[in-house]
Amino acid sequence: MAQSDNPYPVQFNVDYFEEARDRFTVFFRVLFIIPIAILLGAVTGESGGLPAFSGAAGGTLVLGPLLMIVFRQKYPRWWFDWDLALSKFTNRVTAYILLMGDQYPSTDEEQAVRLEIRYPDAERDLNRWLPIVKWILAIPHYIILMVLIVLAILAVLVSWFAILLTGRYPRGLFDFVVGVMRWSNRVGAYAFLMATDVYPPFRLSP
């Protein structure tokens, strides 16, 4: 699908902090993340590969919006708002485990991680049949993202040592990891949140 001159309807960024990082929380980040990861698992219905426990809220809404778009050409705003809020929360937790900041992830405040997804007019902006095949059309992105995610993990490992030694997250590695997260969010919004019909760009930059 052709790209327009307008900004892509999914924007993502993480603030870079110039001040020295908290080496203690960085060193033990894998332990500090546990409480908020458990809470995120309770909301999304995921539990580290184990069956979701009964208290789970159910996670991202996919099938409901898909059926509504296909059969009614509607995307209920509260369903969109739930998916957007959950995506923002997930990104805050992800950014924390990827060492992108020392502020503990909030369940509701934006903090340094910003995700913006434009709410679509289902009748005007969305093709009613496209949601059925979007996940297939996005396969090239899945393949590229698998490679990028491996590289991002390596970048985080290098940055972990760099922060412990220098107190700084190398800016180039930081921007790369942000770019991978941005790419992933755009593919997710296109293929699963169904918030846009504009095909995700093959780039790390905004």
ZIQUI-V568157 format. One record per pair of residues at least 24 apart in sequence whose ideal C-beta (glycine too) atoms are under 10 Angstrom apart, sorted by sequence separation. I is the first residue (numbers start at 1). J is the second residue. D is the distance in whole Angstrom. If there is no record, write none. Layout:
i: (I & I)
j: (J & J)
d: (D & D)
//
This chain:
i: (58 & 59 & 89 & 91 & 152 & 153 & 179 & 180 & 182 & 57 & 61 & 88 & 90 & 151 & 152 & 155 & 179 & 60 & 88 & 89 & 151 & 152 & 178 & 179 & 59 & 60 & 88 & 152 & 153 & 177 & 178 & 179 & 58 & 87 & 88 & 148 & 149 & 152 & 176 & 178 & 57 & 88 & 148 & 151 & 152 & 175 & 60 & 85 & 87 & 150 & 175 & 59 & 84 & 148 & 149 & 152 & 84 & 148 & 149 & 152 & 84 & 147 & 148 & 83 & 149 & 84 & 145 & 148 & 149 & 144 & 148 & 80 & 81 & 145 & 80 & 144 & 145 & 80 & 43 & 44 & 77 & 80 & 141 & 142 & 145 & 43 & 141 & 144 & 145 & 75 & 44 & 75 & 141 & 142 & 40 & 43 & 44 & 75 & 76 & 141 & 43 & 75 & 140 & 141 & 73 & 74 & 75 & 138 & 40 & 73 & 74 & 138 & 141 & 142 & 39 & 40 & 72 & 73 & 75 & 138 & 141 & 69 & 72 & 73 & 75 & 40 & 41 & 74 & 135 & 138 & 139 & 36 & 40 & 69 & 73 & 134 & 137 & 138 & 39 & 40 & 68 & 69 & 73 & 74 & 98 & 137 & 138 & 73 & 98 & 135 & 136 & 36 & 37 & 70 & 72 & 75 & 99 & 100 & 134 & 135 & 148 & 36 & 65 & 69 & 70 & 71 & 98 & 99 & 134 & 135 & 69 & 70 & 98 & 99 & 133 & 134 & 141 & 144 & 37 & 69 & 70 & 97 & 100 & 131 & 134 & 135 & 140 & 141 & 33 & 36 & 37 & 68 & 69 & 70 & 99 & 130 & 131 & 134 & 140 & 141 & 33 & 36 & 65 & 69 & 70 & 98 & 99 & 102 & 131 & 138 & 141 & 69 & 70 & 98 & 134 & 137 & 138 & 140 & 33 & 68 & 69 & 99 & 131 & 134 & 137 & 32 & 33 & 43 & 67 & 99 & 130 & 32 & 40 & 66 & 113 & 134 & 39 & 65 & 66 & 115 & 131 & 29 & 30 & 40 & 115 & 130 & 29 & 36 & 37 & 39 & 63 & 66 & 101 & 113 & 117 & 126 & 29 & 35 & 36 & 62 & 66 & 100 & 116 & 117 & 120 & 126 & 29 & 32 & 35 & 36 & 99 & 115 & 125 & 126 & 127 & 25 & 33 & 36 & 98 & 117 & 118 & 125 & 126 & 32 & 33 & 117 & 122 & 125 & 26 & 29 & 62 & 120 & 125 & 25 & 99 & 100 & 115 & 120 & 12 & 99 & 120 & 12 & 25 & 26 & 98 & 117 & 119 & 120 & 10 & 14 & 25 & 100 & 118 & 120 & 14 & 21 & 24 & 25 & 99 & 100 & 117 & 118 & 120 & 12 & 22 & 23 & 25 & 98 & 117 & 14 & 15 & 21 & 22 & 98 & 118 & 14 & 21 & 22 & 100 & 20 & 95 & 98 & 17 & 19 & 94 & 95 & 98 & 14 & 16 & 17 & 15 & 16 & 17 & 14 & 15 & 17 & 95 & 14 & 94 & 15 & 91 & 94 & 91 & 94 & 91 & 91 & 17 & 90 & 15 & 16 & 14 & 15 & 88 & 14 & 15 & 87 & 90 & 13 & 14 & 15 & 13 & 14 & 12 & 13 & 14 & 87 & 12 & 13 & 87 & 11 & 12 & 13 & 11 & 12 & 10 & 11 & 12 & 83 & 84 & 87 & 10 & 11 & 83 & 87 & 9 & 10 & 11 & 86 & 9 & 10 & 87 & 7 & 9 & 83 & 84 & 8 & 9 & 83 & 7 & 9 & 83 & 84 & 6 & 83 & 80 & 79 & 80 & 80 & 9 & 75 & 75 & 75 & 70 & 69 & 1 & 66 & 68 & 29 & 65 & 60 & 65 & 66 & 1 & 62 & 65 & 30 & 62 & 65 & 29 & 61 & 62 & 60 & 61 & 62 & 26 & 27 & 60 & 61 & 26 & 29 & 1 & 26 & 27 & 26 & 27 & 21 & 26 & 23 & 24 & 21 & 22 & 23 & 26 & 21 & 23 & 20 & 21 & 23 & 26 & 23 & 21 & 22 & 20 & 21 & 20 & 21 & 19 & 20 & 21 & 19 & 18 & 17 & 16 & 17 & 16 & 18 & 16 & 17 & 16 & 16 & 14 & 14 & 16 & 14 & 15 & 14 & 13 & 12 & 12 & 14 & 13 & 14 & 12 & 13 & 12 & 11 & 12 & 10 & 12 & 12 & 8 & 11 & 12 & 10 & 11 & 10 & 9 & 10 & 12 & 8 & 10 & 10 & 9 & 10 & 8 & 9 & 8 & 10 & 10 & 9 & 10 & 9 & 8 & 9 & 10 & 1 & 9 & 8 & 10 & 8 & 6 & 8 & 8 & 13 & 4 & 12 & 1 & 3 & 8 & 11 & 1 & 2 & 3 & 1 & 2 & 3 & 1 & 3 & 8 & 7)
j: (82 & 83 & 113 & 115 & 176 & 177 & 203 & 204 & 206 & 82 & 86 & 113 & 115 & 176 & 177 & 180 & 204 & 86 & 114 & 115 & 177 & 178 & 204 & 205 & 86 & 87 & 115 & 179 & 180 & 204 & 205 & 206 & 86 & 115 & 116 & 176 & 177 & 180 & 204 & 206 & 86 & 117 & 177 & 180 & 181 & 204 & 90 & 115 & 117 & 180 & 205 & 90 & 115 & 179 & 180 & 183 & 116 & 180 & 181 & 184 & 117 & 180 & 181 & 117 & 183 & 119 & 180 & 183 & 184 & 180 & 184 & 117 & 119 & 183 & 119 & 183 & 184 & 120 & 85 & 86 & 119 & 122 & 183 & 184 & 187 & 86 & 184 & 187 & 188 & 119 & 89 & 120 & 186 & 187 & 86 & 89 & 90 & 121 & 122 & 187 & 90 & 122 & 187 & 188 & 121 & 122 & 123 & 186 & 89 & 122 & 123 & 187 & 190 & 191 & 89 & 90 & 122 & 123 & 125 & 188 & 191 & 120 & 123 & 124 & 126 & 92 & 93 & 126 & 187 & 190 & 191 & 89 & 93 & 122 & 126 & 187 & 190 & 191 & 93 & 94 & 122 & 123 & 127 & 128 & 152 & 191 & 192 & 128 & 153 & 190 & 191 & 92 & 93 & 126 & 128 & 131 & 155 & 156 & 190 & 191 & 204 & 93 & 122 & 126 & 127 & 128 & 155 & 156 & 191 & 192 & 127 & 128 & 156 & 157 & 191 & 192 & 199 & 202 & 96 & 128 & 129 & 156 & 159 & 190 & 193 & 194 & 199 & 200 & 93 & 96 & 97 & 128 & 129 & 130 & 159 & 190 & 191 & 194 & 200 & 201 & 94 & 97 & 126 & 130 & 131 & 159 & 160 & 163 & 192 & 199 & 202 & 131 & 132 & 160 & 196 & 199 & 200 & 202 & 96 & 131 & 132 & 162 & 194 & 197 & 200 & 96 & 97 & 107 & 131 & 163 & 194 & 97 & 105 & 131 & 178 & 199 & 105 & 131 & 132 & 181 & 197 & 96 & 97 & 107 & 182 & 197 & 97 & 104 & 105 & 107 & 131 & 134 & 169 & 181 & 185 & 194 & 98 & 104 & 105 & 131 & 135 & 169 & 185 & 186 & 189 & 195 & 99 & 102 & 105 & 106 & 169 & 185 & 195 & 196 & 197 & 96 & 104 & 107 & 169 & 188 & 189 & 196 & 197 & 104 & 105 & 189 & 194 & 197 & 99 & 102 & 135 & 193 & 198 & 99 & 173 & 174 & 189 & 194 & 87 & 174 & 195 & 88 & 101 & 102 & 174 & 193 & 195 & 196 & 87 & 91 & 102 & 177 & 195 & 197 & 92 & 99 & 102 & 103 & 177 & 178 & 195 & 196 & 198 & 91 & 101 & 102 & 104 & 177 & 196 & 94 & 95 & 101 & 102 & 178 & 198 & 95 & 102 & 103 & 181 & 102 & 177 & 180 & 100 & 102 & 177 & 178 & 181 & 98 & 100 & 101 & 100 & 101 & 102 & 100 & 101 & 103 & 181 & 101 & 181 & 103 & 181 & 184 & 182 & 185 & 184 & 185 & 112 & 185 & 111 & 112 & 111 & 112 & 185 & 112 & 113 & 185 & 188 & 112 & 113 & 114 & 113 & 114 & 113 & 114 & 115 & 188 & 114 & 115 & 189 & 114 & 115 & 116 & 115 & 116 & 115 & 116 & 117 & 188 & 189 & 192 & 116 & 117 & 189 & 193 & 116 & 117 & 118 & 193 & 117 & 118 & 195 & 116 & 118 & 192 & 193 & 118 & 119 & 193 & 118 & 120 & 194 & 195 & 118 & 195 & 193 & 193 & 194 & 195 & 125 & 193 & 194 & 195 & 194 & 194 & 127 & 192 & 194 & 156 & 192 & 188 & 193 & 194 & 130 & 191 & 194 & 160 & 192 & 195 & 160 & 192 & 193 & 192 & 193 & 194 & 159 & 160 & 193 & 194 & 160 & 163 & 137 & 162 & 163 & 163 & 164 & 159 & 164 & 163 & 164 & 162 & 163 & 164 & 167 & 163 & 165 & 163 & 164 & 166 & 169 & 167 & 166 & 167 & 166 & 167 & 167 & 168 & 167 & 168 & 169 & 168 & 168 & 168 & 168 & 169 & 169 & 171 & 171 & 174 & 174 & 175 & 174 & 175 & 178 & 177 & 178 & 178 & 178 & 178 & 179 & 181 & 181 & 182 & 181 & 182 & 182 & 182 & 183 & 182 & 184 & 185 & 182 & 185 & 186 & 185 & 186 & 186 & 186 & 187 & 189 & 186 & 188 & 189 & 189 & 190 & 189 & 190 & 190 & 193 & 195 & 195 & 196 & 196 & 196 & 197 & 198 & 190 & 198 & 198 & 200 & 199 & 198 & 200 & 201 & 206 & 198 & 206 & 196 & 198 & 203 & 206 & 197 & 198 & 199 & 198 & 199 & 200 & 199 & 201 & 206 & 206)
d: (9 & 9 & 9 & 5 & 7 & 9 & 8 & 7 & 7 & 9 & 9 & 7 & 9 & 8 & 5 & 9 & 3 & 6 & 8 & 10 & 9 & 9 & 8 & 7 & 7 & 8 & 5 & 9 & 10 & 10 & 10 & 9 & 10 & 6 & 9 & 9 & 10 & 4 & 7 & 10 & 9 & 9 & 10 & 8 & 8 & 8 & 9 & 10 & 7 & 10 & 9 & 9 & 7 & 8 & 6 & 10 & 9 & 5 & 10 & 9 & 5 & 10 & 10 & 8 & 10 & 8 & 7 & 7 & 8 & 10 & 8 & 8 & 8 & 6 & 6 & 8 & 6 & 8 & 10 & 7 & 7 & 10 & 7 & 10 & 7 & 7 & 9 & 9 & 10 & 8 & 9 & 6 & 8 & 7 & 9 & 7 & 7 & 8 & 9 & 5 & 9 & 4 & 10 & 10 & 10 & 5 & 9 & 10 & 7 & 5 & 8 & 6 & 8 & 9 & 9 & 7 & 8 & 5 & 9 & 9 & 8 & 9 & 10 & 9 & 7 & 9 & 10 & 10 & 10 & 6 & 9 & 9 & 5 & 6 & 8 & 10 & 8 & 4 & 9 & 9 & 8 & 10 & 10 & 10 & 7 & 8 & 9 & 5 & 9 & 9 & 9 & 9 & 7 & 10 & 9 & 10 & 10 & 9 & 6 & 5 & 8 & 6 & 9 & 6 & 10 & 8 & 9 & 6 & 5 & 7 & 9 & 6 & 5 & 10 & 10 & 8 & 9 & 7 & 9 & 6 & 7 & 9 & 9 & 10 & 10 & 10 & 10 & 6 & 7 & 7 & 8 & 10 & 9 & 9 & 6 & 10 & 9 & 7 & 10 & 10 & 10 & 9 & 10 & 8 & 6 & 8 & 6 & 10 & 9 & 8 & 8 & 5 & 7 & 10 & 10 & 7 & 7 & 8 & 6 & 9 & 9 & 10 & 5 & 8 & 10 & 8 & 5 & 9 & 9 & 6 & 8 & 9 & 8 & 5 & 9 & 9 & 9 & 8 & 7 & 9 & 9 & 7 & 8 & 9 & 9 & 6 & 6 & 7 & 9 & 7 & 10 & 9 & 9 & 9 & 8 & 7 & 9 & 9 & 5 & 9 & 10 & 7 & 10 & 9 & 10 & 9 & 6 & 10 & 10 & 9 & 6 & 6 & 9 & 8 & 6 & 9 & 9 & 8 & 10 & 10 & 9 & 7 & 6 & 7 & 9 & 5 & 9 & 7 & 6 & 9 & 9 & 10 & 9 & 9 & 10 & 7 & 9 & 8 & 10 & 9 & 6 & 10 & 10 & 7 & 9 & 7 & 7 & 6 & 10 & 8 & 5 & 7 & 7 & 8 & 9 & 8 & 9 & 10 & 9 & 7 & 5 & 7 & 10 & 7 & 10 & 10 & 8 & 6 & 8 & 10 & 10 & 9 & 4 & 9 & 10 & 5 & 6 & 10 & 9 & 10 & 9 & 9 & 9 & 10 & 10 & 8 & 8 & 9 & 8 & 6 & 9 & 9 & 8 & 5 & 7 & 9 & 7 & 7 & 7 & 10 & 7 & 9 & 10 & 10 & 9 & 7 & 8 & 9 & 9 & 9 & 9 & 4 & 10 & 6 & 8 & 7 & 10 & 9 & 5 & 8 & 8 & 7 & 8 & 5 & 10 & 7 & 7 & 8 & 8 & 8 & 5 & 9 & 7 & 8 & 8 & 4 & 9 & 9 & 9 & 10 & 7 & 8 & 9 & 7 & 8 & 5 & 9 & 10 & 7 & 8 & 10 & 10 & 4 & 9 & 8 & 9 & 9 & 5 & 9 & 8 & 9 & 8 & 10 & 8 & 8 & 10 & 9 & 7 & 9 & 10 & 7 & 8 & 10 & 6 & 9 & 9 & 10 & 10 & 9 & 8 & 8 & 6 & 9 & 9 & 6 & 10 & 5 & 9 & 8 & 10 & 8 & 7 & 8 & 8 & 9 & 8 & 7 & 10 & 7 & 10 & 9 & 10 & 9 & 5 & 6 & 10 & 6 & 7 & 10 & 10 & 9 & 6 & 9 & 5 & 9 & 9 & 9 & 10 & 9 & 7 & 9 & 9 & 9 & 5 & 4 & 7 & 9 & 7 & 7 & 9 & 8 & 9 & 10 & 8 & 7 & 9 & 7 & 10 & 6 & 8 & 8 & 9 & 8 & 8 & 10 & 5 & 7 & 8 & 9 & 7 & 9 & 9 & 6 & 7 & 4 & 8 & 9 & 8 & 9 & 5 & 9 & 9 & 8 & 6 & 9 & 5 & 9 & 9 & 10 & 7 & 9 & 5 & 8 & 8 & 9 & 9 & 10 & 9 & 7 & 7 & 7 & 5 & 8 & 9 & 9 & 10 & 6 & 7 & 8 & 10 & 9 & 8 & 6 & 7 & 7 & 8 & 10 & 7 & 10 & 6 & 6 & 9 & 7 & 6 & 9 & 10 & 5 & 7 & 8 & 8)
//
